[in-house]
Amino acid sequence: MASWLRSKAQRFEGFLDARTKSPDNRTAPSPAVKAASEPGIPTPQNPTLLQAFEWHTPGGHWTRLANVVPGLADIGITSLWLPPGCKANNPHGNGYDCYDLWDLGEFDQKWTRATKWGSREELNELIAKAKSLGVLIIWDAVLNHKTAGDAKEECWAVEVDGEDRRIERTAPKKIEPWIHFYFPGRGDHYSSLKWHWQHFSGTDWDQRAQKNAIYKIVDPPETLPRPGAAVDPAWRKKDWATDVDDFNGNGDYLMFTNIDYSNAEVREDVQRWGEWMVNEVGVDGFRLDAVPHISWMFTREWIRIAKEAAKRQNRELFIMGEFYNGKVAKILQWMDRMNNGVYAYDIPLLSNFAKISMAKSKFDVDLRKVFKNTLVQHRPGNAVTLVTSHDTQPGQAVETPVAPYFKPLAYAIMLLRREGLPCVFWGDVYGIKGPHASPAACEGKLPTLVLSRKLFAYGEQTDYLESKTSIGWVRHGTWDRADGCVVIMSIGGAAKNSMFVGPAKAGQVWSDVLGNSDHMVTIDDRGYGVFRCTEKSVNVYVRKDAPGRAEFGACHPEKFTMQ
């Protein structure tokens, strides 16, 4: 999947400004485009990633996923992004409160053997089931911090400003955080490293003072070259990482107990964990959490080592980074520093979805500019597109509302166009639980859109940008996936457009696979058809008797209901 998508940056039409074209080494034509011009080269199935959880997903999820992955594979899901399945600081933790990377539900620690998601054995069964179906496993790696140390340990620290972490508010003093990790349930199994204050650069709790603050851990005064040097940061060796984002002045510290990757023992242990996940656990890629806050030099080296481990098994490792920032230049800066063909979330595109869908008036927005200043525009072969995630769903810290009527349109843009790797959200397929519970998005038709991508969204692409409120495009198919599809959508009133699908399709009758319209389109002798949609909706037209139309029975909402 990774090698195919990295080559997917092609010439841009319509939405995408050719002046933003990526470097030459990212613009080789994709296999789908080659197949269109070189009969005999099979067109590979489009890849589609599923974020296989939402924030309030109940426990026991490994078994749940093993049960539903066959149906997901049937509609075209090719990769599962799993939640962080390492031992959390309590039995109900989602894993972003990571305690022990090496415990995947195998050891009795933090009042439980299994993680919230399940046991190591259940995880193994899920991975084996997915691999038997050709579905890749992407692991959510939380490498920024640890939580819930096993013992208190005295260390020296300074309090820093919450808005600017470069500003020290106190002189160095002794604090007593829960910063000693010795993993009593696991012992030395897999890793013998026991973590002390030297392995961290910051924390947020002083047990002695019973105080929450942001503490930067510093060198003990006795280790410095002269008396009084402790109060002068210039004399200290231990500090925040400098190769991070400039969030809050210096973005190294995010939360909990911050890992210090200038420590050689830490680097070796976490690098070896990445190799172990590839070699022993069998993951096919990683979603790297909170990458703006982790040393970019370390991250680049970690990616290199993990990819080499996969290469030794004749596999290619997929890496995507979570860089949550609305400015595409920031995301591109991180991607370029990684120098390893990484992917990143297209947060600017998500922001555009939200702005367009929540606009008070249709006259305030222009649907034709949905890709303006996005990662898909600048780096289409490395953009992971999304509509919702566990971070942006209702009630979360970076909640990003997308109007319900617009979600089918946004997913059609993600799934049925040529650019980007779409990431479908579990909560949009199965519904969201918790205090902001909601049913499946798109009136239960999201699986149909996913299957449409699998079956019909291939080949060259022609855009129709008729107005600020209505757009459409044609996918022309390839030699062995010849049918293609037509998409038309509107954020205003009803819309129609005459679109060219080719004279070879003259006489064919096309209909909407979503069932939003019973309008039939007959292709004329010139290869044109008049396609329609109602107000604030999207239609996806495909030849009425195209191979694969019978498969849409697998998309019935009852098959995607989760108790």
C-alpha positions as CSV (number, residue, x, y, z in Angstrom):
1,M,0.0,0.0,0.0
2,A,2.7,2.5,1.0
3,S,4.7,2.2,-2.3
4,W,1.6,2.6,-4.4
5,L,0.2,5.6,-2.6
6,R,3.6,7.4,-2.5
7,S,3.6,7.4,-6.3
8,K,0.1,8.6,-6.6
9,A,0.9,12.3,-7.0
10,Q,0.0,13.1,-10.5
11,R,-0.9,16.1,-12.7
12,F,-3.7,18.2,-11.2
13,E,-7.0,19.2,-12.8
14,G,-9.8,21.4,-11.6
15,F,-9.5,21.6,-7.8
16,L,-5.7,21.1,-7.7
17,D,-3.3,23.9,-8.7
18,A,-0.5,22.6,-10.9
19,R,1.8,25.2,-9.5
20,T,1.8,23.2,-6.2
21,K,3.1,20.1,-7.8
22,S,5.3,17.9,-5.6
23,P,9.0,17.2,-6.2
24,D,9.7,14.8,-9.1
25,N,10.4,11.8,-6.9
26,R,6.7,12.0,-5.7
27,T,5.0,12.3,-9.1
28,A,5.4,9.0,-10.8
29,P,2.1,7.8,-12.3
30,S,0.2,5.4,-10.1
31,P,-0.5,1.8,-11.1
32,A,-4.1,2.8,-11.9
33,V,-3.0,5.4,-14.4
34,K,-0.4,3.1,-15.9
35,A,-3.0,0.5,-16.3
36,A,-5.3,2.9,-18.2
37,S,-2.6,3.3,-20.8
38,E,-0.9,0.0,-20.7
39,P,-3.4,-2.9,-21.1
40,G,-2.1,-6.0,-19.4
41,I,-1.0,-4.4,-16.2
42,P,-3.7,-5.3,-13.6
43,T,-5.2,-2.3,-11.8
44,P,-4.8,-2.8,-8.0
45,Q,-7.7,-2.3,-5.7
46,N,-7.9,1.2,-4.2
47,P,-6.6,1.2,-0.6
48,T,-8.9,2.4,2.1
49,L,-8.0,2.8,5.8
50,L,-10.4,2.4,8.7
51,Q,-9.8,4.0,12.0
52,A,-11.2,1.0,13.8
53,F,-12.4,2.7,17.0
54,E,-13.9,5.8,18.4
55,W,-13.2,7.4,21.8
56,H,-16.1,5.6,23.6
57,T,-15.7,2.2,22.0
58,P,-16.5,-0.4,24.7
59,G,-13.9,-2.9,25.9
60,G,-13.2,-6.3,24.4
61,H,-12.6,-4.7,21.0
62,W,-10.1,-7.1,19.6
63,T,-12.7,-9.8,19.5
64,R,-15.3,-7.4,18.1
65,L,-13.0,-6.4,15.3
66,A,-12.1,-10.0,14.5
67,N,-15.8,-10.7,14.0
68,V,-16.4,-7.7,11.7
69,V,-13.2,-7.6,9.7
70,P,-14.5,-10.1,7.0
71,G,-17.4,-7.7,6.2
72,L,-15.1,-4.7,6.2
73,A,-12.8,-6.4,3.8
74,D,-15.8,-7.2,1.5
75,I,-16.7,-3.5,1.1
76,G,-13.1,-2.5,0.5
77,I,-11.3,-1.8,3.8
78,T,-7.7,-2.7,3.2
79,S,-6.1,-1.5,6.5
80,L,-7.2,-1.2,10.1
81,W,-5.8,1.5,12.3
82,L,-5.9,0.0,15.8
83,P,-6.0,2.0,19.0
84,P,-2.9,2.0,21.2
85,G,-3.1,-1.5,22.7
86,C,-0.3,-1.1,25.2
87,K,-1.0,-1.2,28.9
88,A,-2.7,2.0,30.1
89,N,-2.6,3.4,33.6
90,N,-6.0,1.8,34.5
91,P,-8.1,-1.1,33.1
92,H,-10.4,1.4,31.2
93,G,-7.7,3.6,29.6
94,N,-7.7,3.9,25.9
95,G,-3.9,3.6,25.7
96,Y,-3.1,7.2,25.1
97,D,-2.4,7.2,28.8
98,C,0.4,4.7,28.1
99,Y,2.2,2.9,31.0
100,D,4.1,0.1,29.4
101,L,4.8,-0.2,25.6
102,W,5.9,-3.8,26.0
103,D,2.7,-5.0,27.7
104,L,0.0,-5.7,25.0
105,G,-2.3,-7.4,27.5
106,E,0.0,-10.1,28.6
107,F,1.1,-9.2,32.1
108,D,-0.8,-8.5,35.4
109,Q,-0.1,-4.8,35.8
110,K,-2.2,-1.8,36.7
111,W,-5.0,-4.0,38.1
112,T,-5.5,-6.0,35.0
113,R,-3.9,-8.5,32.6
114,A,-5.8,-7.5,29.5
115,T,-5.9,-4.0,28.2
116,K,-9.2,-2.3,27.7
117,W,-9.1,-3.6,24.1
118,G,-8.4,-7.2,25.0
119,S,-5.6,-9.7,25.8
120,R,-2.4,-10.4,23.9
121,E,-3.9,-13.7,22.7
122,E,-7.0,-11.9,21.3
123,L,-4.8,-9.4,19.6
124,N,-2.9,-12.2,17.9
125,E,-6.1,-13.7,16.7
126,L,-7.3,-10.4,15.3
127,I,-4.0,-9.9,13.4
128,A,-4.0,-13.4,12.0
129,K,-7.7,-13.0,10.9
130,A,-6.9,-9.7,9.2
131,K,-3.9,-11.0,7.4
132,S,-5.8,-14.0,6.1
133,L,-8.1,-11.5,4.4
134,G,-5.3,-9.3,3.1
135,V,-6.1,-6.5,5.6
136,L,-3.1,-4.6,7.0
137,I,-2.7,-3.7,10.7
138,I,-1.6,-0.1,11.5
139,W,-0.7,0.3,15.2
140,D,-1.2,3.6,17.1
141,A,2.2,4.2,18.7
142,V,2.2,6.6,21.7
143,L,5.9,7.5,22.1
144,N,5.6,11.0,23.6
145,H,5.0,10.2,27.2
146,K,4.3,7.6,30.0
147,T,1.9,7.7,32.9
148,A,1.4,6.2,36.3
149,G,4.9,5.3,37.5
150,D,5.3,2.5,40.0
151,A,7.1,4.6,42.6
152,K,7.9,8.2,43.6
153,E,11.4,9.4,42.9
154,E,13.1,12.6,43.9
155,C,14.5,14.8,41.2
156,W,15.3,18.5,40.4
157,A,13.0,20.6,38.4
158,V,11.8,24.1,37.6
159,E,8.2,25.2,37.0
160,V,7.7,26.6,33.5
161,D,5.0,28.9,32.1
162,G,1.9,27.1,30.8
163,E,1.7,29.3,27.7
164,D,5.5,29.5,27.0
165,R,7.5,26.5,28.1
166,R,10.7,28.4,27.6
167,I,10.0,30.7,30.6
168,E,11.0,29.3,34.0
169,R,8.8,30.5,36.8
170,T,10.9,29.1,39.7
171,A,14.5,28.4,40.6
172,P,15.5,24.7,40.5
173,K,14.0,22.7,43.4
174,K,13.5,19.1,44.5
175,I,10.1,17.6,43.6
176,E,8.8,14.0,44.0
177,P,6.9,12.8,41.0
178,W,5.7,9.3,40.2
179,I,8.5,8.8,37.8
180,H,10.1,5.4,38.6
181,F,8.8,2.7,36.3
182,Y,9.9,-0.9,37.1
183,F,7.0,-2.9,35.7
184,P,6.5,-5.4,38.5
185,G,4.2,-7.6,36.5
186,R,6.4,-7.9,33.4
187,G,9.8,-7.8,35.1
188,D,12.6,-8.1,32.5
189,H,10.5,-9.8,29.9
190,Y,11.1,-8.3,26.5
191,S,13.0,-5.3,28.0
192,S,15.1,-4.9,31.2
193,L,15.0,-1.1,31.2
194,K,13.7,0.5,34.4
195,W,12.8,4.1,34.0
196,H,14.1,6.9,36.3
197,W,14.1,10.6,36.3
198,Q,17.0,10.7,33.9
199,H,14.8,9.2,31.2
200,F,12.3,12.0,31.3
201,S,12.4,15.7,30.6
202,G,9.1,16.9,32.3
203,T,6.2,15.9,34.4
204,D,2.9,17.5,35.7
205,W,2.6,16.4,39.4
206,D,4.7,16.8,42.5
207,Q,3.5,14.4,45.1
208,R,5.5,16.1,47.9
209,A,3.8,19.5,47.2
210,Q,0.5,18.0,46.1
211,K,0.7,20.3,43.2
212,N,-0.1,20.2,39.5
213,A,2.2,22.3,37.3
214,I,4.4,21.8,34.3
215,Y,7.8,20.8,35.7
216,K,10.9,20.7,33.5
217,I,13.4,18.2,34.9
218,V,16.9,19.6,35.2
219,D,20.4,18.5,36.2
220,P,21.1,18.2,39.9
221,P,23.1,21.2,41.0
222,E,26.0,19.1,42.2
223,T,26.6,17.8,38.7
224,L,27.1,21.3,37.3
225,P,30.6,22.9,36.9
226,R,30.3,25.7,39.4
227,P,28.2,26.8,42.4
228,G,25.1,28.7,41.3
229,A,25.1,27.3,37.8
230,A,21.8,25.6,38.4
231,V,19.8,28.8,38.1
232,D,21.4,29.6,34.7
233,P,19.8,27.4,31.9
234,A,22.9,27.9,29.8
235,W,25.0,25.7,32.1
236,R,22.5,22.8,32.1
237,K,22.7,19.8,29.7
238,K,19.2,18.5,30.4
239,D,16.5,20.6,28.8
240,W,13.5,20.4,26.4
241,A,14.2,19.0,22.9
242,T,14.8,21.8,20.4
243,D,13.9,19.8,17.3
244,V,10.1,20.0,17.9
245,D,7.3,22.3,16.9
246,D,7.1,25.8,18.5
247,F,3.8,25.2,20.1
248,N,3.7,27.1,23.4
249,G,7.2,28.4,22.7
250,N,8.7,24.9,22.7
251,G,6.4,22.0,21.9
252,D,8.4,19.2,23.6
253,Y,6.1,18.9,26.6
254,L,2.5,17.8,25.9
255,M,1.2,15.9,28.9
256,F,1.9,13.4,31.7
257,T,5.6,12.4,32.1
258,N,7.5,13.5,29.0
259,I,10.1,11.1,27.5
260,D,13.6,12.4,27.0
261,Y,15.0,11.1,23.7
262,S,18.4,12.6,24.3
263,N,18.9,9.7,26.7
264,A,20.7,6.8,24.9
265,E,19.0,4.1,27.0
266,V,15.6,5.5,26.0
267,R,16.4,5.7,22.4
268,E,17.7,2.1,22.3
269,D,14.6,0.7,24.1
270,V,12.0,2.5,22.1
271,Q,13.8,1.7,18.8
272,R,13.9,-2.0,19.8
273,W,10.2,-1.9,20.6
274,G,9.4,-0.7,17.1
275,E,11.4,-3.6,15.6
276,W,9.7,-6.0,18.0
277,M,6.3,-4.8,16.9
278,V,7.2,-5.4,13.3
279,N,9.0,-8.7,13.7
280,E,7.1,-10.4,16.6
281,V,3.7,-8.8,16.8
282,G,3.4,-8.5,13.0
283,V,2.1,-5.0,12.5
284,D,2.2,-3.5,8.9
285,G,2.6,0.1,9.9
286,F,2.3,2.8,12.6
287,R,0.3,5.8,13.3
288,L,2.6,8.0,15.3
289,D,0.8,10.0,18.0
290,A,1.6,13.6,18.7
291,V,4.6,13.9,16.4
292,P,5.0,17.7,16.8
293,H,6.1,17.1,20.4
294,I,8.7,14.3,19.8
295,S,12.3,15.0,18.8
296,W,12.2,15.0,15.0
297,M,15.7,13.6,14.8
298,F,14.7,10.7,17.0
299,T,11.5,10.1,15.0
300,R,13.3,10.1,11.7
301,E,15.8,7.5,13.0
302,W,13.0,5.4,14.6
303,I,11.2,5.3,11.3
304,R,14.3,4.3,9.5
305,I,15.0,1.4,11.9
306,A,11.4,0.2,11.8
307,K,11.3,0.3,8.0
308,E,14.6,-1.7,7.8
309,A,13.1,-4.3,10.1
310,A,10.1,-4.7,7.7
311,K,12.3,-4.7,4.6
312,R,14.3,-7.6,6.0
313,Q,11.0,-9.5,5.8
314,N,10.3,-8.2,2.3
315,R,7.6,-6.0,3.6
316,E,7.1,-2.2,3.3
317,L,6.1,-0.4,6.4
318,F,3.4,2.3,6.3
319,I,4.0,5.4,8.6
320,M,1.6,8.2,9.2
321,G,2.1,11.0,11.6
322,E,-0.5,12.9,13.7
323,F,0.5,16.5,13.2
324,Y,-2.6,18.4,14.2
325,N,-2.2,21.8,12.7
326,G,-4.4,23.7,10.3
327,K,-1.4,25.2,8.5
328,V,-0.3,23.0,5.6
329,A,3.3,24.5,5.7
330,K,3.7,23.2,9.3
331,I,2.8,19.7,8.3
332,L,5.0,19.8,5.2
333,Q,7.9,20.9,7.3
334,W,7.6,17.9,9.5
335,M,7.1,15.5,6.6
336,D,10.2,16.9,4.8
337,R,12.3,16.5,8.0
338,M,11.3,12.8,8.2
339,N,12.8,12.1,4.8
340,N,11.2,8.7,4.7
341,G,8.1,8.9,2.5
342,V,5.7,9.3,5.5
343,Y,2.1,10.2,5.4
344,A,0.2,12.8,7.5
345,Y,-3.4,13.8,8.2
346,D,-4.8,16.5,6.0
347,I,-6.1,18.6,8.9
348,P,-6.4,21.7,6.6
349,L,-8.9,19.7,4.4
350,L,-10.9,18.7,7.4
351,S,-11.0,22.3,8.5
352,N,-12.3,23.2,5.0
353,F,-15.0,20.6,5.3
354,A,-16.1,22.0,8.6
355,K,-16.1,25.7,7.4
356,I,-18.1,24.9,4.2
357,S,-20.6,22.7,6.0
358,M,-21.2,25.0,8.9
359,A,-21.4,28.2,6.9
360,K,-24.5,30.3,7.8
361,S,-25.1,31.0,4.1
362,K,-24.2,29.1,1.0
363,F,-23.0,32.5,-0.4
364,D,-20.2,32.6,2.2
365,V,-18.4,29.5,0.8
366,D,-17.1,28.1,-2.5
367,L,-17.2,24.4,-2.8
368,R,-14.7,24.6,-5.7
369,K,-12.1,25.8,-3.2
370,V,-12.4,22.8,-0.9
371,F,-8.8,21.8,-1.6
372,K,-7.2,25.2,-1.2
373,N,-4.1,25.2,1.0
374,T,-4.5,21.5,1.9
375,L,-2.1,18.6,2.0
376,V,-4.0,16.9,-0.9
377,Q,-3.2,20.0,-3.0
378,H,0.5,20.1,-2.0
379,R,1.4,16.4,-1.4
380,P,-1.5,14.3,-2.8
381,G,0.5,11.1,-2.7
382,N,1.1,11.4,1.1
383,A,-2.1,12.9,2.4
384,V,-4.4,10.9,4.7
385,T,-7.8,12.4,4.3
386,L,-10.5,12.3,7.1
387,V,-13.9,13.6,8.1
388,T,-13.8,12.6,11.7
389,S,-11.5,11.0,14.2
390,H,-11.4,10.1,17.9
391,D,-9.8,13.6,18.5
392,T,-12.4,15.5,16.5
393,Q,-15.6,13.7,17.4
394,P,-18.2,15.5,19.5
395,G,-16.9,16.3,23.1
396,Q,-13.2,15.9,22.3
397,A,-10.5,18.4,22.8
398,V,-10.2,19.4,19.1
399,E,-13.9,18.8,18.2
400,T,-14.4,19.7,14.5
401,P,-18.1,19.7,13.6
402,V,-19.0,18.7,10.1
403,A,-22.7,19.2,9.4
404,P,-24.6,15.9,9.0
405,Y,-25.8,16.8,5.5
406,F,-22.3,17.4,4.4
407,K,-20.7,14.2,5.6
408,P,-21.7,12.1,2.6
409,L,-20.3,14.9,0.4
410,A,-17.1,15.0,2.3
411,Y,-16.7,11.2,2.2
412,A,-17.5,11.2,-1.6
413,I,-14.7,13.7,-2.1
414,M,-12.3,11.6,0.0
415,L,-13.3,8.2,-1.4
416,L,-14.1,8.7,-5.0
417,R,-11.3,11.1,-6.2
418,R,-7.9,10.1,-7.3
419,E,-5.8,12.0,-4.7
420,G,-5.1,11.0,-1.1
421,L,-5.6,8.0,1.1
422,P,-9.0,8.1,2.7
423,C,-9.4,7.2,6.4
424,V,-12.9,6.2,7.3
425,F,-14.0,6.7,10.9
426,W,-15.4,3.8,13.0
427,G,-18.0,6.1,14.6
428,D,-19.3,7.2,11.2
429,V,-19.8,3.6,10.1
430,Y,-21.2,2.1,13.4
431,G,-22.2,5.2,15.4
432,I,-20.7,6.9,18.5
433,K,-21.4,5.9,22.1
434,G,-20.8,7.9,25.3
435,P,-22.3,11.3,26.4
436,H,-22.5,12.6,22.8
437,A,-23.9,9.3,21.3
438,S,-25.1,9.5,17.7
439,P,-26.1,7.0,15.0
440,A,-24.0,6.1,11.9
441,A,-23.3,9.0,9.6
442,C,-24.5,9.5,6.0
443,E,-27.9,7.9,6.9
444,G,-26.1,4.5,7.0
445,K,-24.8,4.8,3.4
446,L,-21.1,5.2,4.2
447,P,-20.4,1.5,3.5
448,T,-21.9,2.0,0.0
449,L,-19.5,4.9,-0.6
450,V,-16.6,2.7,0.5
451,L,-17.7,-0.1,-1.8
452,S,-18.1,2.3,-4.6
453,R,-14.4,3.2,-4.2
454,K,-13.4,-0.4,-4.3
455,L,-15.4,-1.2,-7.4
456,F,-15.6,1.9,-9.6
457,A,-13.3,4.9,-8.6
458,Y,-10.5,4.2,-11.1
459,G,-8.7,5.8,-13.9
460,E,-8.4,9.4,-15.2
461,Q,-10.5,12.1,-13.6
462,T,-12.3,15.0,-15.2
463,D,-13.7,17.8,-13.0
464,Y,-16.8,19.8,-13.6
465,L,-16.8,23.0,-11.5
466,E,-20.0,24.7,-12.5
467,S,-20.7,26.9,-9.5
468,K,-19.8,27.8,-6.0
469,T,-22.4,25.4,-4.7
470,S,-22.3,22.4,-7.1
471,I,-19.3,20.4,-8.4
472,G,-18.9,17.0,-10.1
473,W,-16.3,14.7,-11.6
474,V,-16.0,11.7,-13.8
475,R,-13.7,8.7,-13.1
476,H,-13.1,7.1,-16.5
477,G,-12.0,3.7,-15.5
478,T,-9.1,1.6,-16.7
479,W,-8.7,-1.2,-19.2
480,D,-9.6,-3.9,-16.6
481,R,-11.9,-1.8,-14.4
482,A,-13.6,0.0,-17.2
483,D,-16.9,1.2,-15.8
484,G,-15.8,4.2,-13.8
485,C,-18.3,6.5,-12.0
486,V,-19.8,10.0,-12.1
487,V,-20.2,12.0,-8.9
488,I,-22.3,15.2,-8.6
489,M,-23.0,17.1,-5.4
490,S,-24.6,20.3,-4.2
491,I,-24.5,22.4,-1.0
492,G,-27.3,24.5,-2.3
493,G,-30.3,23.7,-4.5
494,A,-30.9,20.9,-6.9
495,A,-28.2,20.6,-9.5
496,K,-27.6,19.0,-12.9
497,N,-24.7,18.8,-15.3
498,S,-23.9,17.3,-18.7
499,M,-20.8,15.2,-18.2
500,F,-18.6,13.2,-20.7
501,V,-18.1,9.5,-20.0
502,G,-17.0,8.5,-23.5
503,P,-18.7,7.4,-26.7
504,A,-17.7,3.8,-25.9
505,K,-20.4,4.0,-23.2
506,A,-23.1,5.3,-25.6
507,G,-26.5,3.7,-25.0
508,Q,-25.7,2.6,-21.4
509,V,-28.1,3.4,-18.6
510,W,-26.6,4.8,-15.4
511,S,-28.2,5.1,-11.9
512,D,-27.3,6.3,-8.5
513,V,-25.8,3.6,-6.2
514,L,-26.7,5.6,-3.1
515,G,-30.4,5.4,-3.7
516,N,-30.8,9.1,-3.3
517,S,-32.5,9.4,-6.7
518,D,-34.4,7.1,-9.1
519,H,-33.2,9.2,-12.0
520,M,-31.9,7.1,-14.9
521,V,-29.2,8.6,-17.2
522,T,-28.9,7.3,-20.8
523,I,-25.5,8.1,-22.4
524,D,-25.9,9.7,-25.8
525,D,-24.0,9.0,-29.0
526,R,-21.3,11.6,-28.1
527,G,-20.7,10.0,-24.8
528,Y,-22.5,12.6,-22.6
529,G,-25.1,12.1,-19.9
530,V,-27.1,14.6,-17.9
531,F,-26.6,13.8,-14.2
532,R,-28.5,15.3,-11.3
533,C,-28.7,15.6,-7.5
534,T,-31.2,17.1,-5.1
535,E,-30.4,20.0,-2.8
536,K,-27.6,19.4,-0.2
537,S,-26.9,15.9,-1.4
538,V,-24.6,13.8,-3.5
539,N,-25.3,11.1,-6.1
540,V,-22.9,8.5,-7.4
541,Y,-23.8,7.2,-10.8
542,V,-22.6,3.9,-12.2
543,R,-23.8,1.8,-15.2
544,K,-27.0,0.1,-14.0
545,D,-25.8,-3.4,-15.0
546,A,-22.1,-2.9,-14.2
547,P,-20.3,-5.9,-12.7
548,G,-20.3,-5.5,-8.9
549,R,-23.7,-3.8,-8.5
550,A,-25.0,-6.9,-6.9
551,E,-22.4,-6.6,-4.1
552,F,-24.1,-3.6,-2.7
553,G,-26.4,-5.9,-0.7
554,A,-23.4,-6.3,1.6
555,C,-23.8,-2.6,2.5
556,H,-27.2,-3.0,4.2
557,P,-27.2,-0.9,7.4
558,E,-28.1,-4.0,9.5
559,K,-24.7,-5.4,8.7
560,F,-23.1,-2.4,10.3
561,T,-25.0,-2.2,13.5
562,M,-22.9,-2.5,16.6
563,Q,-24.5,-3.3,20.0
